């Protein structure tokens, strides 16, 4: 039956249409993270007959046997992918009790690495085309290692040449500074850590099921942070004229600090660095003076007071501070505090990085810079 549909003129041009009304692809992709993580996890989370959820990575072609006797894990990537490897190491060593090494691909490829016979090499790359990462994968394969590729682009070179692949389902990522692909990669390495932990008996099926439940709750928790995205804006207005910003954290918070520092560097061009909070007193604190911005990440209840004392040290030296936390702080004269939802402390980088992605975005926008295509950078560096 024919119906009459009123014409509606779409004001967007093609690019704007692709941006879904966001001003920049980066902001759109920041907001796509709940879906990117959900789409990446859901095909890998199965339910057994007793209703317990578990991680199924059989698509990689790796068998139970492959996961059972892994003697060491090697995590390799560049940029944000390297930070995913850093975050994965804490989970793998704590939960799966498997020793890990994390390498920048550009270093791994030239150091003639020693790989254990029953080691597992995890190659992490959003584009699957990064020259250094591709070279590192080929070296690992030449050395006869078992290699898993975590990539976001299905028919990329790494995806084609790697025998065992886990695809992140973040969808096409346009902004040079990665956000949704980074979060989706974290989701995969956390799933991998649960799978390995259960296979080698480091955790029970029930403990694994509990970790899977926590992982399943992450998209909603990211959503909750994004629903208050503008909360960090006032701090961006304070920080956007800084000429030096320092991120600090302990444990996995240090990994999140590394990623936050790279994000800010990439799109605001402000010199910034991430330090292990405990390292501050061994040099970096010499950089702290009036007006320096220090951003602390605190998600481990056992490390609150240690990192808070670092924050107090820098405040007495004139720093302006921001804390990203899901812990109760002793009091609140620590400058800005952004609270994020609680989660298992081993996987908190997938949440603590979100407000800092937003902070980088707002600072870059305040400075009138090209958020999606920052100077000198490429989405994928396919040459050395
Ligand atoms: C850099 C990008 O060129 O390459 C980073 O600017 C990215 O955002 C890094 O993390 C690694 O890229 P890929 O595609 O191998 O993950």
Boltz pocket constraint, residues with backbone or C-beta under 6 A from the ligand:
constraints:
  - pocket:
      binder: B
      contacts: [[A, 78], [A, 79], [A, 80], [A, 81], [A, 124], [A, 125], [A, 126], [A, 127], [A, 128], [A, 129], [A, 130], [A, 133], [A, 176], [A, 177], [A, 178], [A, 377], [A, 378], [A, 379], [A, 380], [A, 381]]
      max_distance: 6.0
